[in-house]
């Protein structure tokens, strides 16, 4: 029996990780995904998913990083349910709303909105380079989980420098 592995990140969108996971779930659960796999490969295959879900996986005790874990074909049942999650977003049944990653995403959004308000209050044609720098700092925040944490410190430093230059 052959085994195929599908590796997927836990989330794709910085402000909507469970929505992005739901989009991937729909890819697997509501399309001709399995028909395409069957057409490409021969034999009695089982698909395994390698995911680093913050709700299912545990951090490595040495590094603190959530490692990807292998999940079997039973994961398809969960993915088909996950495909219906976007309608629960921002309701009391949103199971990931209070995770540290989602709280951080909301905090970053609030900081960016604060910066945009500052830009609107003080916008001046002579300050366009500083304005652009202040408006562009979120582009430096990349990825999710440990990847985001690693990119966050330089992005926040860039924000502080850009704010200081803009206000000066």
BATOR-960000 format. One line per 4 residues: number of its first residue (from 1); for each residue x, y, z of N, C-alpha, C, O. Coordinates in Angstrom, 3 decimals, decimal comma, padded with zeros to 6 digits, always signed. Example, Ala and Ser with C-alpha at 12.3 -4.5 7.8 and 13.67 -1.06 7.14 Angstrom:
2
1 = +013,190:-005,690:+007,800:+012,300:-004,500:+007,800:+013,200:-003,300:+007,800:+014,236:-003,319:+008,465 ~ +012,850:-002,250:+007,080:+013,670:-001,060:+007,140:+012,900:+000,030:+007,870:+013,409:+001,138:+008,039 .
//
This chain:
168
1 = +000,834:-001,172:+000,000:+000,000:+000,000:+000,000:+000,886:+001,244:+000,000:+001,831:+001,329:+000,785 ~ +000,596:+002,196:-000,858:+001,370:+003,430:-000,942:+000,715:+004,495:-000,085:-000,502:+004,504:+000,102 ~ +001,542:+005,394:+000,432:+001,016:+006,500:+001,221:+001,465:+007,801:+000,601:+002,622:+007,947:+000,206 ~ +000,573:+008,720:+000,518:+000,877:+010,045:+000,017:+000,740:+011,012:+001,187:-000,125:+010,835:+002,044 .
5 = +001,573:+012,012:+001,223:+001,498:+013,014:+002,276:+001,188:+014,355:+001,666:+001,744:+014,727:+000,633 ~ +000,307:+015,072:+002,305:-000,010:+016,434:+001,891:+000,370:+017,327:+003,047:-000,149:+017,179:+004,153 ~ +001,263:+018,243:+002,796:+001,706:+019,149:+003,832:+001,033:+020,487:+003,619:+001,060:+021,039:+002,519 ~ +000,430:+021,008:+004,673:-000,273:+022,286:+004,567:+000,046:+023,132:+005,772:+000,119:+022,613:+006,886 .
9 = +000,241:+024,435:+005,577:+000,449:+025,310:+006,724:-000,835:+025,418:+007,521:-001,918:+025,127:+007,014 ~ -000,711:+025,844:+008,786:-001,900:+025,940:+009,623:-002,781:+027,092:+009,204:-003,996:+027,044:+009,394 ~ -002,202:+028,107:+008,649:-003,022:+029,233:+008,244:-002,322:+030,028:+007,180:-001,104:+029,945:+007,019 ~ -003,100:+030,801:+006,450:-002,559:+031,547:+005,339:-002,734:+033,033:+005,544:-001,893:+033,812:+005,097 .
13 = -003,764:+033,440:+006,183:-004,095:+034,848:+006,306:-003,752:+035,360:+007,692:-004,083:+034,723:+008,692 ~ -003,086:+036,513:+007,758:-002,629:+036,983:+009,052:-003,759:+037,326:+010,002:-003,616:+037,139:+011,210 ~ -004,863:+037,815:+009,501:-005,937:+038,191:+010,413:-007,034:+037,153:+010,483:-007,941:+037,281:+011,306 ~ -006,983:+036,138:+009,655:-008,061:+035,163:+009,637:-007,528:+033,744:+009,516:-007,801:+033,074:+008,520 .
17 = -006,769:+033,265:+010,508:-006,205:+031,941:+010,355:-007,240:+030,835:+010,255:-007,050:+029,912:+009,462 ~ -008,322:+030,880:+011,016:-009,278:+029,783:+010,921:-010,071:+029,874:+009,628:-010,535:+028,851:+009,124 ~ -010,238:+031,069:+009,080:-010,917:+031,214:+007,795:-010,061:+030,601:+006,689:-010,580:+029,934:+005,793 ~ -008,757:+030,827:+006,755:-007,860:+030,260:+005,752:-007,848:+028,748:+005,853:-007,845:+028,059:+004,833 .
21 = -007,840:+028,224:+007,061:-007,897:+026,774:+007,227:-009,202:+026,237:+006,668:-009,232:+025,155:+006,083 ~ -010,268:+026,980:+006,844:-011,557:+026,560:+006,300:-011,519:+026,556:+004,771:-012,121:+025,691:+004,135 ~ -010,808:+027,528:+004,182:-010,669:+027,530:+002,723:-009,944:+026,284:+002,244:-010,351:+025,671:+001,256 ~ -008,853:+025,894:+002,948:-008,143:+024,672:+002,593:-009,038:+023,463:+002,801:-009,015:+022,526:+002,003 .
25 = -009,823:+023,478:+003,861:-010,728:+022,360:+004,126:-011,717:+022,206:+002,984:-012,022:+021,089:+002,566 ~ -012,221:+023,333:+002,478:-013,150:+023,257:+001,346:-012,450:+022,697:+000,111:-013,054:+021,963:-000,671 ~ -011,178:+023,045:-000,061:-010,417:+022,510:-001,187:-010,435:+020,992:-001,158:-010,646:+020,350:-002,187 ~ -010,215:+020,417:+000,012:-010,161:+018,969:+000,131:-011,550:+018,340:+000,176:-011,749:+017,249:-000,358 .
29 = -012,500:+019,003:+000,795:-013,791:+018,378:+001,072:-014,857:+018,635:+000,020:-015,778:+017,831:-000,119 ~ -014,762:+019,728:-000,725:-015,854:+020,090:-001,610:-015,456:+020,218:-003,078:-016,142:+020,890:-003,848 ~ -014,376:+019,593:-003,464:-013,949:+019,667:-004,862:-013,683:+018,260:-005,364:-013,951:+017,279:-004,672 ~ -013,167:+018,175:-006,548:-012,819:+016,880:-007,128:-011,393:+016,476:-006,748:-010,719:+015,777:-007,504 .
33 = -010,946:+016,911:-005,594:-009,590:+016,672:-005,131:-009,224:+015,188:-005,192:-008,193:+014,823:-005,757 ~ -010,062:+014,342:-004,614:-009,740:+012,917:-004,574:-009,801:+012,280:-005,947:-009,038:+011,357:-006,235 ~ -010,690:+012,753:-006,794:-010,747:+012,223:-008,154:-009,459:+012,546:-008,903:-008,939:+011,717:-009,651 ~ -008,950:+013,760:-008,695:-007,697:+014,131:-009,360:-006,524:+013,308:-008,834:-005,646:+012,913:-009,601 .
37 = -006,509:+013,049:-007,525:-005,452:+012,215:-006,942:-005,531:+010,805:-007,510:-004,512:+010,229:-007,892 ~ -006,741:+010,246:-007,568:-006,921:+008,891:-008,083:-006,492:+008,794:-009,544:-005,936:+007,779:-009,965 ~ -006,751:+009,853:-010,320:-006,362:+009,850:-011,720:-004,844:+009,922:-011,894:-004,309:+009,453:-012,899 ~ -004,169:+010,495:-010,940:-002,729:+010,681:-011,042:-001,909:+009,512:-010,523:-000,814:+009,244:-011,020 .
41 = -002,442:+008,813:-009,518:-001,681:+007,746:-008,868:-002,433:+006,426:-008,977:-003,663:+006,393:-009,020 ~ -001,676:+005,355:-009,021:-002,277:+004,028:-009,073:-002,262:+003,400:-007,692:-001,465:+003,778:-006,834 ~ -003,144:+002,441:-007,487:-003,116:+001,659:-006,261:-004,093:+002,157:-005,223:-004,816:+003,133:-005,420 ~ -004,085:+001,445:-004,105:-004,969:+001,757:-002,985:-004,228:+002,723:-002,060:-003,531:+002,298:-001,138 .
45 = -004,382:+004,007:-002,308:-003,622:+005,021:-001,579:-004,393:+005,544:-000,382:-005,624:+005,559:-000,366 ~ -003,649:+005,965:+000,603:-004,202:+006,665:+001,758:-003,512:+008,014:+001,834:-002,293:+008,106:+001,694 ~ -004,271:+009,027:+002,049:-003,708:+010,364:+002,149:-003,526:+010,702:+003,614:-004,413:+010,484:+004,440 ~ -002,371:+011,231:+003,913:-002,087:+011,713:+005,260:-001,804:+013,201:+005,174:-001,204:+013,677:+004,210 .
49 = -002,236:+013,921:+006,177:-002,051:+015,370:+006,238:-001,022:+015,681:+007,306:-001,059:+015,129:+008,405 ~ -000,108:+016,569:+006,970:+000,905:+017,023:+007,922:+000,551:+018,465:+008,274:+000,736:+019,375:+007,465 ~ +000,044:+018,661:+009,477:-000,460:+019,964:+009,894:+000,173:+020,382:+011,212:+000,555:+019,540:+012,025 ~ +000,278:+021,667:+011,409:+000,771:+022,215:+012,675:-000,325:+023,059:+013,299:-000,121:+024,235:+013,601 .
53 = -001,458:+022,469:+013,486:-002,601:+023,172:+014,046:-002,348:+023,530:+015,501:-001,987:+022,653:+016,287 ~ -002,525:+024,793:+015,887:-002,313:+025,159:+017,285:-003,339:+024,506:+018,219:-003,113:+024,429:+019,426 ~ -004,455:+024,041:+017,673:-005,460:+023,389:+018,510:-005,192:+021,900:+018,707:-005,643:+021,321:+019,695 ~ -004,468:+021,274:+017,785:-004,239:+019,832:+017,864:-002,806:+019,467:+018,224:-002,577:+018,483:+018,926 .
57 = -001,847:+020,241:+017,755:-000,436:+019,912:+017,977:+000,060:+020,528:+019,282:-000,519:+021,486:+019,792 ~ +001,119:+019,970:+019,798:+001,741:+020,472:+021,021:+003,128:+021,020:+020,686:+003,811:+020,501:+019,803 ~ +003,540:+022,077:+021,399:+004,880:+022,619:+021,148:+005,978:+021,637:+021,543:+005,826:+020,848:+022,476 ~ +007,077:+021,706:+020,813:+008,253:+020,923:+021,158:+008,763:+021,414:+022,509:+008,918:+022,622:+022,688 .
61 = +009,030:+020,527:+023,466:+009,458:+020,973:+024,801:+010,782:+021,719:+024,803:+011,021:+022,533:+025,695 ~ +011,651:+021,462:+023,825:+012,959:+022,120:+023,781:+012,917:+023,469:+023,083:+013,524:+024,432:+023,552 ~ +012,199:+023,545:+021,953:+012,212:+024,773:+021,166:+010,974:+025,631:+021,382:+011,014:+026,838:+021,147 ~ +009,873:+025,029:+021,827:+008,627:+025,770:+021,979:+007,868:+025,944:+020,677:+006,790:+026,539:+020,665 .
65 = +008,414:+025,432:+019,575:+007,794:+025,558:+018,265:+006,802:+024,418:+018,067:+007,090:+023,265:+018,387 ~ +005,642:+024,753:+017,541:+004,660:+023,719:+017,246:+005,104:+023,019:+015,966:+005,194:+023,634:+014,903 ~ +005,371:+021,753:+016,084:+005,827:+020,977:+014,931:+004,623:+020,378:+014,208:+003,576:+020,136:+014,808 ~ +004,793:+020,146:+012,923:+003,726:+019,498:+012,165:+003,591:+018,053:+012,641:+004,576:+017,380:+012,945 .
69 = +002,345:+017,602:+012,694:+002,050:+016,217:+013,048:+001,327:+015,565:+011,882:+000,719:+016,235:+011,047 ~ +001,406:+014,269:+011,848:+000,787:+013,508:+010,769:-000,612:+013,057:+011,199:-000,800:+012,501:+012,281 ~ -001,576:+013,311:+010,329:-002,957:+012,908:+010,571:-003,410:+012,061:+009,400:-003,090:+012,359:+008,249 ~ -004,143:+011,023:+009,686:-004,563:+010,072:+008,664:-005,799:+010,499:+007,895:-006,250:+011,640:+008,001 .
73 = -006,336:+009,577:+007,124:-007,505:+009,860:+006,285:-008,732:+010,307:+007,080:-009,614:+010,965:+006,529 ~ -008,798:+009,963:+008,354:-009,912:+010,397:+009,190:-010,007:+011,916:+009,255:-011,063:+012,460:+009,580 ~ -008,915:+012,600:+008,950:-008,905:+014,063:+009,001:-009,890:+014,672:+008,005:-010,340:+015,803:+008,190 ~ -010,225:+013,930:+006,956:-011,178:+014,459:+005,974:-012,525:+014,778:+006,615:-013,159:+015,768:+006,249 .
77 = -012,973:+013,959:+007,562:-014,243:+014,237:+008,248:-014,149:+015,568:+008,996:-015,085:+016,367:+008,974 ~ -013,019:+015,798:+009,654:-012,833:+017,058:+010,367:-012,739:+018,232:+009,393:-013,299:+019,297:+009,651 ~ -012,038:+018,043:+008,285:-011,900:+019,113:+007,302:-013,249:+019,484:+006,682:-013,502:+020,656:+006,406 ~ -014,106:+018,500:+006,465:-015,414:+018,836:+005,901:-016,243:+019,644:+006,895:-017,039:+020,491:+006,489 .
81 = -016,066:+019,394:+008,185:-016,750:+020,224:+009,196:-016,101:+021,607:+009,288:-016,786:+022,618:+009,443 ~ -014,784:+021,633:+009,191:-014,049:+022,891:+009,243:-014,439:+023,807:+008,090:-014,380:+025,030:+008,218 ~ -014,832:+023,224:+006,977:-015,232:+024,015:+005,810:-016,449:+024,883:+006,106:-016,710:+025,843:+005,381 ~ -017,191:+024,565:+007,151:-018,369:+025,363:+007,507:-018,071:+026,414:+008,580:-018,985:+027,120:+009,008 .
85 = -016,838:+026,532:+009,018:-016,502:+027,441:+010,113:-016,612:+028,936:+009,824:-016,911:+029,683:+010,756 ~ -016,396:+029,421:+008,625:-016,417:+030,874:+008,449:-017,691:+031,543:+008,964:-017,642:+032,695:+009,396 ~ -018,800:+030,867:+008,928:-020,027:+031,509:+009,433:-020,024:+031,619:+010,955:-020,835:+032,357:+011,514 ~ -019,133:+030,903:+011,638:-019,026:+031,010:+013,092:-018,037:+032,092:+013,522:-017,955:+032,438:+014,700 .
89 = -017,295:+032,615:+012,563:-016,266:+033,597:+012,881:-016,854:+034,810:+013,586:-017,895:+035,342:+013,200 ~ -016,154:+035,226:+014,630:-016,545:+036,380:+015,448:-017,880:+036,177:+016,149:-018,575:+037,147:+016,452 ~ -018,239:+034,947:+016,404:-019,392:+034,650:+017,248:-018,858:+033,997:+018,519:-017,656:+033,752:+018,624 ~ -019,706:+033,718:+019,459:-019,220:+033,100:+020,691:-018,751:+031,664:+020,466:-018,111:+031,088:+021,346 .
93 = -019,052:+031,077:+019,317:-018,636:+029,712:+019,017:-017,348:+029,664:+018,203:-016,951:+028,590:+017,750 ~ -016,697:+030,784:+018,010:-015,427:+030,830:+017,293:-014,355:+030,272:+018,233:-013,892:+030,963:+019,141 ~ -013,967:+029,014:+018,003:-013,107:+028,314:+018,962:-011,666:+028,817:+018,991:-010,935:+028,521:+019,936 ~ -011,248:+029,562:+017,988:-009,871:+030,049:+017,980:-009,779:+031,555:+018,221:-008,699:+032,132:+018,096 .
97 = -010,887:+032,194:+018,563:-010,896:+033,652:+018,720:-009,968:+034,134:+019,829:-009,454:+035,251:+019,759 ~ -009,749:+033,317:+020,840:-008,953:+033,767:+021,982:-007,576:+033,124:+022,050:-006,919:+033,168:+023,090 ~ -007,139:+032,528:+020,952:-005,790:+031,979:+020,935:-004,795:+033,136:+020,893:-005,134:+034,217:+020,412 ~ -003,580:+032,930:+021,385:-002,588:+034,016:+021,357:-002,359:+034,565:+019,950:-002,168:+035,770:+019,784 .
101 = -002,376:+033,707:+018,948:-002,137:+034,177:+017,579:-003,243:+035,112:+017,108:-002,966:+036,127:+016,470 ~ -004,479:+034,784:+017,413:-005,595:+035,653:+017,013:-005,576:+036,961:+017,801:-005,876:+038,019:+017,249 ~ -005,227:+036,896:+019,088:-005,122:+038,142:+019,869:-004,034:+039,033:+019,291:-004,211:+040,248:+019,196 ~ -002,907:+038,438:+018,904:-001,824:+039,200:+018,290:-002,279:+039,813:+016,974:-001,960:+040,967:+016,687 .
105 = -003,014:+039,060:+016,177:-003,505:+039,591:+014,897:-004,411:+040,795:+015,124:-004,314:+041,786:+014,400 ~ -005,287:+040,723:+016,116:-006,162:+041,866:+016,412:-005,362:+043,060:+016,932:-005,671:+044,207:+016,612 ~ -004,333:+042,784:+017,736:-003,490:+043,857:+018,251:-002,727:+044,545:+017,115:-002,641:+045,773:+017,082 ~ -002,181:+043,769:+016,194:-001,465:+044,351:+015,057:-002,397:+045,183:+014,185:-002,012:+046,247:+013,699 .
109 = -003,600:+044,710:+013,991:-004,579:+045,469:+013,212:-004,905:+046,786:+013,906:-004,992:+047,827:+013,254 ~ -005,086:+046,748:+015,218:-005,381:+047,977:+015,969:-004,213:+048,964:+015,874:-004,432:+050,165:+015,721 ~ -002,987:+048,472:+015,961:-001,813:+049,341:+015,832:-001,763:+049,977:+014,448:-001,458:+051,163:+014,313 ~ -002,058:+049,195:+013,436:-002,033:+049,721:+012,066:-003,135:+050,760:+011,869:-002,899:+051,796:+011,247 .
113 = -004,318:+050,501:+012,384:-005,408:+051,475:+012,286:-005,047:+052,770:+013,010:-005,378:+053,860:+012,543 ~ -004,378:+052,651:+014,135:-003,898:+053,826:+014,873:-002,912:+054,627:+014,025:-002,969:+055,857:+013,992 ~ -002,017:+053,930:+013,345:-001,053:+054,601:+012,470:-001,756:+055,297:+011,304:-001,384:+056,410:+010,932 ~ -002,758:+054,655:+010,732:-003,491:+055,272:+009,623:-004,234:+056,524:+010,080:-004,296:+057,510:+009,346 .
117 = -004,797:+056,489:+011,286:-005,449:+057,690:+011,819:-004,443:+058,818:+011,995:-004,740:+059,969:+011,674 ~ -003,256:+058,497:+012,502:-002,197:+059,497:+012,652:-001,816:+060,073:+011,291:-001,624:+061,281:+011,157 ~ -001,707:+059,213:+010,287:-001,360:+059,669:+008,937:-002,440:+060,618:+008,415:-002,118:+061,666:+007,854 ~ -003,703:+060,272:+008,589:-004,791:+061,119:+008,103:-004,821:+062,477:+008,805:-005,147:+063,490:+008,187 .
121 = -004,483:+062,496:+010,092:-004,464:+063,756:+010,835:-003,352:+064,686:+010,379:-003,528:+065,904:+010,371 ~ -002,199:+064,122:+009,996:-001,016:+064,933:+009,718:-000,526:+064,855:+008,279:+000,606:+065,252:+008,000 ~ -001,325:+064,369:+007,384:-000,881:+064,157:+006,010:-000,407:+065,455:+005,369:-001,096:+066,474:+005,404 ~ +000,786:+065,393:+004,783:+001,398:+066,551:+004,144:+002,228:+066,026:+002,970:+002,922:+065,018:+003,100 .
125 = +002,157:+066,696:+001,848:+002,867:+066,248:+000,643:+004,377:+066,185:+000,870:+005,058:+065,364:+000,257 ~ +004,907:+067,042:+001,742:+006,345:+067,036:+002,004:+006,774:+065,811:+002,813:+007,962:+065,492:+002,866 ~ +005,843:+065,141:+003,428:+006,150:+064,019:+004,303:+005,850:+062,665:+003,655:+005,737:+061,666:+004,365 ~ +005,718:+062,606:+002,335:+005,318:+061,360:+001,691:+006,263:+060,188:+001,955:+005,770:+059,087:+002,203 .
129 = +007,577:+060,349:+001,920:+008,437:+059,193:+002,221:+008,214:+058,658:+003,642:+008,148:+057,445:+003,841 ~ +008,098:+059,545:+004,615:+007,852:+059,108:+005,989:+006,464:+058,495:+006,125:+006,269:+057,535:+006,870 ~ +005,500:+059,061:+005,395:+004,137:+058,527:+005,414:+004,131:+057,112:+004,842:+003,521:+056,204:+005,408 ~ +004,802:+056,939:+003,737:+004,863:+055,615:+003,119:+005,523:+054,605:+004,052:+005,054:+053,476:+004,187 .
133 = +006,590:+055,009:+004,680:+007,302:+054,111:+005,601:+006,405:+053,691:+006,761:+006,400:+052,526:+007,158 ~ +005,650:+054,641:+007,302:+004,755:+054,326:+008,410:+003,606:+053,424:+007,951:+003,192:+052,526:+008,684 ~ +003,102:+053,654:+006,767:+001,987:+052,849:+006,268:+002,429:+051,452:+005,830:+001,599:+050,547:+005,737 ~ +003,706:+051,267:+005,564:+004,174:+049,999:+004,987:+004,717:+049,009:+006,005:+005,050:+047,884:+005,631 .
137 = +004,819:+049,379:+007,273:+005,450:+048,454:+008,227:+004,761:+047,095:+008,335:+005,457:+046,104:+008,554 ~ +003,439:+046,984:+008,195:+002,832:+045,647:+008,315:+003,285:+044,658:+007,245:+003,159:+043,448:+007,434 ~ +003,806:+045,151:+006,132:+004,302:+044,252:+005,093:+005,449:+043,383:+005,597:+005,733:+042,331:+005,024 ~ +006,099:+043,816:+006,652:+007,228:+043,073:+007,214:+006,784:+041,940:+008,137:+007,581:+041,058:+008,458 .
141 = +005,532:+041,956:+008,563:+005,027:+040,891:+009,438:+004,620:+039,735:+008,535:+003,667:+039,842:+007,763 ~ +005,337:+038,650:+008,639:+005,153:+037,506:+007,737:+004,749:+036,262:+008,518:+005,071:+036,122:+009,698 ~ +004,051:+035,376:+007,852:+003,816:+034,033:+008,360:+002,901:+033,948:+009,562:+002,135:+034,863:+009,865 ~ +003,010:+032,808:+010,239:+002,181:+032,509:+011,386:+003,022:+031,797:+012,428:+004,067:+031,223:+012,124 .
145 = +002,547:+031,847:+013,661:+003,237:+031,146:+014,740:+004,659:+031,629:+014,887:+004,896:+032,834:+014,970 ~ +005,625:+030,702:+014,923:+007,021:+031,080:+015,137:+007,586:+031,943:+014,023:+008,466:+032,766:+014,276 ~ +007,109:+031,779:+012,804:+007,585:+032,606:+011,695:+007,156:+034,058:+011,929:+007,946:+034,981:+011,736 ~ +005,912:+034,251:+012,340:+005,415:+035,595:+012,624:+006,173:+036,200:+013,802:+006,575:+037,362:+013,754 .
149 = +006,365:+035,421:+014,847:+007,077:+035,939:+016,022:+008,471:+036,413:+015,650:+008,943:+037,430:+016,158 ~ +009,126:+035,683:+014,770:+010,476:+036,059:+014,345:+010,474:+037,358:+013,541:+011,399:+038,161:+013,664 ~ +009,446:+037,569:+012,721:+009,392:+038,775:+011,889:+008,790:+039,966:+012,631:+008,878:+041,097:+012,155 ~ +008,191:+039,728:+013,769:+007,471:+040,783:+014,481:+008,392:+041,838:+015,089:+008,109:+043,031:+014,982 .
153 = +009,464:+041,431:+015,712:+010,359:+042,391:+016,365:+010,941:+043,397:+015,369:+010,883:+044,597:+015,637 ~ +011,502:+042,966:+014,230:+011,994:+043,954:+013,264:+010,873:+044,837:+012,706:+011,093:+046,020:+012,450 ~ +009,683:+044,279:+012,516:+008,563:+045,072:+011,996:+008,147:+046,138:+013,008:+007,891:+047,284:+012,640 ~ +008,083:+045,761:+014,265:+007,709:+046,751:+015,298:+008,788:+047,824:+015,450:+008,477:+048,992:+015,684 .
157 = +010,040:+047,433:+015,317:+011,120:+048,428:+015,375:+010,995:+049,394:+014,203:+011,180:+050,601:+014,358 ~ +010,684:+048,854:+013,040:+010,473:+049,697:+011,861:+009,310:+050,653:+012,093:+009,378:+051,823:+011,714 ~ +008,241:+050,157:+012,715:+007,080:+051,000:+013,017:+007,476:+052,150:+013,947:+007,129:+053,303:+013,693 ~ +008,192:+051,837:+015,007:+008,594:+052,878:+015,962:+009,478:+053,926:+015,294:+009,303:+055,122:+015,525 .
161 = +010,421:+053,489:+014,472:+011,291:+054,431:+013,753:+010,475:+055,291:+012,786:+010,682:+056,500:+012,680 ~ +009,551:+054,646:+012,090:+008,732:+055,384:+011,117:+007,811:+056,389:+011,825:+007,624:+057,505:+011,341 ~ +007,238:+055,994:+012,968:+006,389:+056,928:+013,731:+007,188:+058,130:+014,216:+006,737:+059,273:+014,131 ~ +008,385:+057,848:+014,728:+009,238:+058,941:+015,224:+009,594:+059,894:+014,099:+009,557:+061,110:+014,287 .
165 = +009,935:+059,368:+012,940:+010,278:+060,214:+011,797:+009,048:+060,992:+011,303:+009,160:+062,160:+010,933 ~ +007,891:+060,348:+011,297:+006,679:+060,975:+010,806:+006,222:+062,114:+011,728:+005,790:+063,164:+011,252 ~ +006,317:+061,908:+013,025:+005,845:+062,900:+013,994:+006,837:+064,046:+014,115:+006,443:+065,166:+014,442 ~ +008,127:+063,789:+013,857:+009,156:+064,827:+014,024:+008,980:+065,980:+013,046:+009,764:+066,928:+013,062 .
//
